[in-house]
């Protein structure tokens, strides 16, 4: 059988994820998790899958678009609009969902939380000089560590 060149290409890649950041965000906000690693290839068909930790063995994961930056070694996965509050395992596919990439890596877990679950019970001290520099401690419930720079005070 004779074959001719079609001008089409097929890319082989070895991608892996080291970690994801941030690890949580308020529910209902336009957020994204960045997967850091190496070997990511921008094939124009990156899809991200958000599987509820509570239902890993049941149901289909939520799917969003992903954006690969080969030079930075990152894939950015936008959070799903239809998600409920809870923890999700985030995985990515560089070829439109045919293969989940990478095959072997530590799960990247991301938590979407409801601001209604947060409560401030006290602030110590109750004030400080206008010049700043006062260390303030906030007490309450529903707080979690989702990474540096994720807490904002207004």
Biotite code that builds the C-alpha atoms (Angstrom):
import biotite.structure as struc

atoms = struc.array([
    struc.Atom([0.000, 0.000, 0.000], chain_id="A", res_id=1, res_name="UNK", atom_name="CA", element="C"),
    struc.Atom([1.343, 3.425, -0.928], chain_id="A", res_id=2, res_name="UNK", atom_name="CA", element="C"),
    struc.Atom([1.315, 6.378, 1.484], chain_id="A", res_id=3, res_name="UNK", atom_name="CA", element="C"),
    struc.Atom([1.755, 10.078, 0.780], chain_id="A", res_id=4, res_name="UNK", atom_name="CA", element="C"),
    struc.Atom([2.557, 12.944, 3.116], chain_id="A", res_id=5, res_name="UNK", atom_name="CA", element="C"),
    struc.Atom([-0.520, 14.868, 4.272], chain_id="A", res_id=6, res_name="UNK", atom_name="CA", element="C"),
    struc.Atom([1.359, 17.734, 5.898], chain_id="A", res_id=7, res_name="UNK", atom_name="CA", element="C"),
    struc.Atom([-0.236, 16.844, 9.244], chain_id="A", res_id=8, res_name="UNK", atom_name="CA", element="C"),
    struc.Atom([1.838, 16.313, 12.360], chain_id="A", res_id=9, res_name="UNK", atom_name="CA", element="C"),
    struc.Atom([1.476, 14.372, 15.573], chain_id="A", res_id=10, res_name="UNK", atom_name="CA", element="C"),
    struc.Atom([3.205, 15.657, 18.719], chain_id="A", res_id=11, res_name="UNK", atom_name="CA", element="C"),
    struc.Atom([4.615, 13.330, 21.361], chain_id="A", res_id=12, res_name="UNK", atom_name="CA", element="C"),
    struc.Atom([5.102, 14.790, 24.819], chain_id="A", res_id=13, res_name="UNK", atom_name="CA", element="C"),
    struc.Atom([5.985, 13.864, 28.381], chain_id="A", res_id=14, res_name="UNK", atom_name="CA", element="C"),
    struc.Atom([4.262, 16.261, 30.754], chain_id="A", res_id=15, res_name="UNK", atom_name="CA", element="C"),
    struc.Atom([4.087, 16.246, 34.524], chain_id="A", res_id=16, res_name="UNK", atom_name="CA", element="C"),
    struc.Atom([2.664, 18.494, 37.230], chain_id="A", res_id=17, res_name="UNK", atom_name="CA", element="C"),
    struc.Atom([4.666, 19.512, 40.312], chain_id="A", res_id=18, res_name="UNK", atom_name="CA", element="C"),
    struc.Atom([1.941, 21.529, 42.064], chain_id="A", res_id=19, res_name="UNK", atom_name="CA", element="C"),
    struc.Atom([-1.003, 23.875, 41.598], chain_id="A", res_id=20, res_name="UNK", atom_name="CA", element="C"),
    struc.Atom([-1.572, 27.424, 42.900], chain_id="A", res_id=21, res_name="UNK", atom_name="CA", element="C"),
    struc.Atom([-3.701, 28.829, 44.416], chain_id="A", res_id=22, res_name="UNK", atom_name="CA", element="C"),
    struc.Atom([-5.356, 25.943, 46.234], chain_id="A", res_id=23, res_name="UNK", atom_name="CA", element="C"),
    struc.Atom([-8.712, 27.605, 46.886], chain_id="A", res_id=24, res_name="UNK", atom_name="CA", element="C"),
    struc.Atom([-11.025, 30.468, 45.978], chain_id="A", res_id=25, res_name="UNK", atom_name="CA", element="C"),
    struc.Atom([-14.463, 31.853, 46.790], chain_id="A", res_id=26, res_name="UNK", atom_name="CA", element="C"),
    struc.Atom([-17.336, 30.110, 45.035], chain_id="A", res_id=27, res_name="UNK", atom_name="CA", element="C"),
    struc.Atom([-18.912, 32.128, 42.217], chain_id="A", res_id=28, res_name="UNK", atom_name="CA", element="C"),
    struc.Atom([-15.836, 34.204, 41.393], chain_id="A", res_id=29, res_name="UNK", atom_name="CA", element="C"),
    struc.Atom([-13.845, 33.999, 38.191], chain_id="A", res_id=30, res_name="UNK", atom_name="CA", element="C"),
    struc.Atom([-10.848, 32.065, 39.467], chain_id="A", res_id=31, res_name="UNK", atom_name="CA", element="C"),
    struc.Atom([-8.231, 29.778, 37.991], chain_id="A", res_id=32, res_name="UNK", atom_name="CA", element="C"),
    struc.Atom([-5.657, 27.312, 39.228], chain_id="A", res_id=33, res_name="UNK", atom_name="CA", element="C"),
    struc.Atom([-2.244, 27.271, 37.582], chain_id="A", res_id=34, res_name="UNK", atom_name="CA", element="C"),
    struc.Atom([-0.636, 23.843, 37.192], chain_id="A", res_id=35, res_name="UNK", atom_name="CA", element="C"),
    struc.Atom([3.168, 24.130, 37.381], chain_id="A", res_id=36, res_name="UNK", atom_name="CA", element="C"),
    struc.Atom([5.435, 21.482, 35.884], chain_id="A", res_id=37, res_name="UNK", atom_name="CA", element="C"),
    struc.Atom([7.155, 20.767, 32.604], chain_id="A", res_id=38, res_name="UNK", atom_name="CA", element="C"),
    struc.Atom([6.622, 19.186, 29.229], chain_id="A", res_id=39, res_name="UNK", atom_name="CA", element="C"),
    struc.Atom([3.315, 20.918, 28.547], chain_id="A", res_id=40, res_name="UNK", atom_name="CA", element="C"),
    struc.Atom([2.573, 21.271, 24.827], chain_id="A", res_id=41, res_name="UNK", atom_name="CA", element="C"),
    struc.Atom([0.096, 23.763, 23.394], chain_id="A", res_id=42, res_name="UNK", atom_name="CA", element="C"),
    struc.Atom([-1.790, 21.617, 20.899], chain_id="A", res_id=43, res_name="UNK", atom_name="CA", element="C"),
    struc.Atom([-4.752, 24.022, 20.801], chain_id="A", res_id=44, res_name="UNK", atom_name="CA", element="C"),
    struc.Atom([-7.119, 21.646, 22.585], chain_id="A", res_id=45, res_name="UNK", atom_name="CA", element="C"),
    struc.Atom([-6.316, 21.892, 26.313], chain_id="A", res_id=46, res_name="UNK", atom_name="CA", element="C"),
    struc.Atom([-9.197, 20.841, 28.582], chain_id="A", res_id=47, res_name="UNK", atom_name="CA", element="C"),
    struc.Atom([-9.279, 20.829, 32.394], chain_id="A", res_id=48, res_name="UNK", atom_name="CA", element="C"),
    struc.Atom([-11.327, 18.423, 34.476], chain_id="A", res_id=49, res_name="UNK", atom_name="CA", element="C"),
    struc.Atom([-12.611, 19.174, 37.976], chain_id="A", res_id=50, res_name="UNK", atom_name="CA", element="C"),
    struc.Atom([-13.596, 16.002, 39.845], chain_id="A", res_id=51, res_name="UNK", atom_name="CA", element="C"),
    struc.Atom([-15.331, 16.412, 43.193], chain_id="A", res_id=52, res_name="UNK", atom_name="CA", element="C"),
    struc.Atom([-13.299, 14.778, 45.970], chain_id="A", res_id=53, res_name="UNK", atom_name="CA", element="C"),
    struc.Atom([-16.590, 13.728, 47.583], chain_id="A", res_id=54, res_name="UNK", atom_name="CA", element="C"),
    struc.Atom([-17.625, 11.897, 44.397], chain_id="A", res_id=55, res_name="UNK", atom_name="CA", element="C"),
    struc.Atom([-14.361, 10.682, 42.827], chain_id="A", res_id=56, res_name="UNK", atom_name="CA", element="C"),
    struc.Atom([-15.925, 7.344, 41.867], chain_id="A", res_id=57, res_name="UNK", atom_name="CA", element="C"),
    struc.Atom([-19.298, 8.745, 40.784], chain_id="A", res_id=58, res_name="UNK", atom_name="CA", element="C"),
    struc.Atom([-20.421, 11.189, 38.126], chain_id="A", res_id=59, res_name="UNK", atom_name="CA", element="C"),
    struc.Atom([-18.655, 13.041, 35.388], chain_id="A", res_id=60, res_name="UNK", atom_name="CA", element="C"),
    struc.Atom([-16.081, 15.720, 36.177], chain_id="A", res_id=61, res_name="UNK", atom_name="CA", element="C"),
    struc.Atom([-16.811, 19.345, 35.308], chain_id="A", res_id=62, res_name="UNK", atom_name="CA", element="C"),
    struc.Atom([-14.874, 20.474, 32.232], chain_id="A", res_id=63, res_name="UNK", atom_name="CA", element="C"),
    struc.Atom([-13.311, 23.873, 31.483], chain_id="A", res_id=64, res_name="UNK", atom_name="CA", element="C"),
    struc.Atom([-10.827, 25.310, 29.005], chain_id="A", res_id=65, res_name="UNK", atom_name="CA", element="C"),
    struc.Atom([-7.125, 25.399, 29.761], chain_id="A", res_id=66, res_name="UNK", atom_name="CA", element="C"),
    struc.Atom([-4.324, 27.610, 28.476], chain_id="A", res_id=67, res_name="UNK", atom_name="CA", element="C"),
    struc.Atom([-0.778, 26.265, 28.106], chain_id="A", res_id=68, res_name="UNK", atom_name="CA", element="C"),
    struc.Atom([2.338, 28.421, 28.358], chain_id="A", res_id=69, res_name="UNK", atom_name="CA", element="C"),
    struc.Atom([5.147, 26.148, 27.154], chain_id="A", res_id=70, res_name="UNK", atom_name="CA", element="C"),
    struc.Atom([7.946, 28.604, 28.022], chain_id="A", res_id=71, res_name="UNK", atom_name="CA", element="C"),
    struc.Atom([6.732, 28.970, 31.634], chain_id="A", res_id=72, res_name="UNK", atom_name="CA", element="C"),
    struc.Atom([5.851, 25.288, 32.089], chain_id="A", res_id=73, res_name="UNK", atom_name="CA", element="C"),
    struc.Atom([2.293, 26.061, 33.140], chain_id="A", res_id=74, res_name="UNK", atom_name="CA", element="C"),
    struc.Atom([-1.294, 25.221, 32.307], chain_id="A", res_id=75, res_name="UNK", atom_name="CA", element="C"),
    struc.Atom([-3.997, 27.570, 33.616], chain_id="A", res_id=76, res_name="UNK", atom_name="CA", element="C"),
    struc.Atom([-7.378, 25.946, 34.313], chain_id="A", res_id=77, res_name="UNK", atom_name="CA", element="C"),
    struc.Atom([-10.372, 28.233, 34.801], chain_id="A", res_id=78, res_name="UNK", atom_name="CA", element="C"),
    struc.Atom([-12.809, 27.234, 37.540], chain_id="A", res_id=79, res_name="UNK", atom_name="CA", element="C"),
    struc.Atom([-16.154, 25.776, 36.426], chain_id="A", res_id=80, res_name="UNK", atom_name="CA", element="C"),
    struc.Atom([-19.248, 28.010, 36.561], chain_id="A", res_id=81, res_name="UNK", atom_name="CA", element="C"),
    struc.Atom([-21.552, 25.179, 37.668], chain_id="A", res_id=82, res_name="UNK", atom_name="CA", element="C"),
    struc.Atom([-19.416, 24.018, 40.601], chain_id="A", res_id=83, res_name="UNK", atom_name="CA", element="C"),
    struc.Atom([-20.730, 23.574, 44.121], chain_id="A", res_id=84, res_name="UNK", atom_name="CA", element="C"),
    struc.Atom([-18.626, 24.394, 47.166], chain_id="A", res_id=85, res_name="UNK", atom_name="CA", element="C"),
    struc.Atom([-16.163, 21.659, 48.041], chain_id="A", res_id=86, res_name="UNK", atom_name="CA", element="C"),
    struc.Atom([-12.785, 20.204, 47.115], chain_id="A", res_id=87, res_name="UNK", atom_name="CA", element="C"),
    struc.Atom([-11.907, 19.144, 43.573], chain_id="A", res_id=88, res_name="UNK", atom_name="CA", element="C"),
    struc.Atom([-9.046, 17.210, 41.983], chain_id="A", res_id=89, res_name="UNK", atom_name="CA", element="C"),
    struc.Atom([-7.905, 19.198, 38.942], chain_id="A", res_id=90, res_name="UNK", atom_name="CA", element="C"),
    struc.Atom([-6.407, 17.360, 35.962], chain_id="A", res_id=91, res_name="UNK", atom_name="CA", element="C"),
    struc.Atom([-5.648, 18.481, 32.431], chain_id="A", res_id=92, res_name="UNK", atom_name="CA", element="C"),
    struc.Atom([-5.725, 17.026, 28.937], chain_id="A", res_id=93, res_name="UNK", atom_name="CA", element="C"),
    struc.Atom([-3.535, 18.570, 26.252], chain_id="A", res_id=94, res_name="UNK", atom_name="CA", element="C"),
    struc.Atom([-5.333, 16.764, 23.418], chain_id="A", res_id=95, res_name="UNK", atom_name="CA", element="C"),
    struc.Atom([-8.981, 17.688, 23.892], chain_id="A", res_id=96, res_name="UNK", atom_name="CA", element="C"),
    struc.Atom([-9.831, 15.132, 26.564], chain_id="A", res_id=97, res_name="UNK", atom_name="CA", element="C"),
    struc.Atom([-8.570, 11.997, 24.845], chain_id="A", res_id=98, res_name="UNK", atom_name="CA", element="C"),
    struc.Atom([-5.761, 11.520, 27.382], chain_id="A", res_id=99, res_name="UNK", atom_name="CA", element="C"),
    struc.Atom([-5.510, 13.028, 30.852], chain_id="A", res_id=100, res_name="UNK", atom_name="CA", element="C"),
    struc.Atom([-2.037, 14.462, 31.256], chain_id="A", res_id=101, res_name="UNK", atom_name="CA", element="C"),
    struc.Atom([0.112, 13.711, 32.991], chain_id="A", res_id=102, res_name="UNK", atom_name="CA", element="C"),
    struc.Atom([-0.475, 10.063, 33.664], chain_id="A", res_id=103, res_name="UNK", atom_name="CA", element="C"),
    struc.Atom([1.560, 10.058, 36.877], chain_id="A", res_id=104, res_name="UNK", atom_name="CA", element="C"),
    struc.Atom([1.598, 13.022, 39.240], chain_id="A", res_id=105, res_name="UNK", atom_name="CA", element="C"),
    struc.Atom([0.384, 14.080, 42.640], chain_id="A", res_id=106, res_name="UNK", atom_name="CA", element="C"),
    struc.Atom([-3.230, 15.233, 42.578], chain_id="A", res_id=107, res_name="UNK", atom_name="CA", element="C"),
    struc.Atom([-3.765, 18.970, 42.494], chain_id="A", res_id=108, res_name="UNK", atom_name="CA", element="C"),
    struc.Atom([-6.580, 19.739, 44.902], chain_id="A", res_id=109, res_name="UNK", atom_name="CA", element="C"),
    struc.Atom([-8.517, 23.006, 44.689], chain_id="A", res_id=110, res_name="UNK", atom_name="CA", element="C"),
    struc.Atom([-11.300, 24.105, 47.048], chain_id="A", res_id=111, res_name="UNK", atom_name="CA", element="C"),
    struc.Atom([-14.206, 26.357, 46.108], chain_id="A", res_id=112, res_name="UNK", atom_name="CA", element="C"),
    struc.Atom([-15.765, 27.748, 49.279], chain_id="A", res_id=113, res_name="UNK", atom_name="CA", element="C"),
    struc.Atom([-18.818, 29.790, 50.098], chain_id="A", res_id=114, res_name="UNK", atom_name="CA", element="C"),
    struc.Atom([-18.179, 33.141, 51.777], chain_id="A", res_id=115, res_name="UNK", atom_name="CA", element="C"),
    struc.Atom([-21.280, 32.377, 53.873], chain_id="A", res_id=116, res_name="UNK", atom_name="CA", element="C"),
    struc.Atom([-19.188, 29.709, 55.631], chain_id="A", res_id=117, res_name="UNK", atom_name="CA", element="C"),
    struc.Atom([-16.720, 32.346, 56.886], chain_id="A", res_id=118, res_name="UNK", atom_name="CA", element="C"),
    struc.Atom([-17.261, 34.230, 60.115], chain_id="A", res_id=119, res_name="UNK", atom_name="CA", element="C"),
    struc.Atom([-15.110, 36.775, 61.967], chain_id="A", res_id=120, res_name="UNK", atom_name="CA", element="C"),
    struc.Atom([-15.669, 36.636, 65.732], chain_id="A", res_id=121, res_name="UNK", atom_name="CA", element="C"),
    struc.Atom([-13.048, 39.140, 66.905], chain_id="A", res_id=122, res_name="UNK", atom_name="CA", element="C"),
    struc.Atom([-10.088, 41.298, 65.882], chain_id="A", res_id=123, res_name="UNK", atom_name="CA", element="C"),
    struc.Atom([-7.147, 41.939, 68.241], chain_id="A", res_id=124, res_name="UNK", atom_name="CA", element="C"),
    struc.Atom([-6.187, 44.714, 68.820], chain_id="A", res_id=125, res_name="UNK", atom_name="CA", element="C"),
    struc.Atom([-9.308, 46.703, 67.923], chain_id="A", res_id=126, res_name="UNK", atom_name="CA", element="C"),
    struc.Atom([-7.299, 49.589, 66.390], chain_id="A", res_id=127, res_name="UNK", atom_name="CA", element="C"),
    struc.Atom([-3.896, 51.078, 65.670], chain_id="A", res_id=128, res_name="UNK", atom_name="CA", element="C"),
    struc.Atom([-2.121, 54.254, 64.500], chain_id="A", res_id=129, res_name="UNK", atom_name="CA", element="C"),
    struc.Atom([-2.850, 55.650, 61.043], chain_id="A", res_id=130, res_name="UNK", atom_name="CA", element="C"),
    struc.Atom([0.855, 55.256, 60.179], chain_id="A", res_id=131, res_name="UNK", atom_name="CA", element="C"),
    struc.Atom([0.333, 51.472, 60.116], chain_id="A", res_id=132, res_name="UNK", atom_name="CA", element="C"),
    struc.Atom([2.591, 48.699, 61.303], chain_id="A", res_id=133, res_name="UNK", atom_name="CA", element="C"),
    struc.Atom([0.160, 47.187, 63.821], chain_id="A", res_id=134, res_name="UNK", atom_name="CA", element="C"),
    struc.Atom([0.030, 43.382, 63.722], chain_id="A", res_id=135, res_name="UNK", atom_name="CA", element="C"),
    struc.Atom([-3.638, 42.349, 63.675], chain_id="A", res_id=136, res_name="UNK", atom_name="CA", element="C"),
    struc.Atom([-4.993, 38.887, 64.540], chain_id="A", res_id=137, res_name="UNK", atom_name="CA", element="C"),
    struc.Atom([-8.380, 37.884, 63.127], chain_id="A", res_id=138, res_name="UNK", atom_name="CA", element="C"),
    struc.Atom([-10.343, 35.149, 64.907], chain_id="A", res_id=139, res_name="UNK", atom_name="CA", element="C"),
    struc.Atom([-13.277, 33.261, 63.438], chain_id="A", res_id=140, res_name="UNK", atom_name="CA", element="C"),
    struc.Atom([-14.454, 30.122, 61.684], chain_id="A", res_id=141, res_name="UNK", atom_name="CA", element="C"),
    struc.Atom([-14.227, 28.731, 58.170], chain_id="A", res_id=142, res_name="UNK", atom_name="CA", element="C"),
    struc.Atom([-10.689, 29.966, 57.499], chain_id="A", res_id=143, res_name="UNK", atom_name="CA", element="C"),
    struc.Atom([-8.217, 27.786, 55.576], chain_id="A", res_id=144, res_name="UNK", atom_name="CA", element="C"),
    struc.Atom([-4.723, 28.210, 54.136], chain_id="A", res_id=145, res_name="UNK", atom_name="CA", element="C"),
    struc.Atom([-5.043, 28.395, 50.340], chain_id="A", res_id=146, res_name="UNK", atom_name="CA", element="C"),
    struc.Atom([-1.582, 29.842, 49.737], chain_id="A", res_id=147, res_name="UNK", atom_name="CA", element="C"),
    struc.Atom([0.305, 33.099, 50.145], chain_id="A", res_id=148, res_name="UNK", atom_name="CA", element="C"),
    struc.Atom([-1.516, 36.219, 49.025], chain_id="A", res_id=149, res_name="UNK", atom_name="CA", element="C"),
    struc.Atom([-4.997, 34.707, 49.231], chain_id="A", res_id=150, res_name="UNK", atom_name="CA", element="C"),
    struc.Atom([-6.201, 36.694, 52.283], chain_id="A", res_id=151, res_name="UNK", atom_name="CA", element="C"),
    struc.Atom([-7.355, 40.267, 51.742], chain_id="A", res_id=152, res_name="UNK", atom_name="CA", element="C"),
    struc.Atom([-8.446, 42.686, 54.422], chain_id="A", res_id=153, res_name="UNK", atom_name="CA", element="C"),
    struc.Atom([-10.505, 45.761, 53.633], chain_id="A", res_id=154, res_name="UNK", atom_name="CA", element="C"),
])
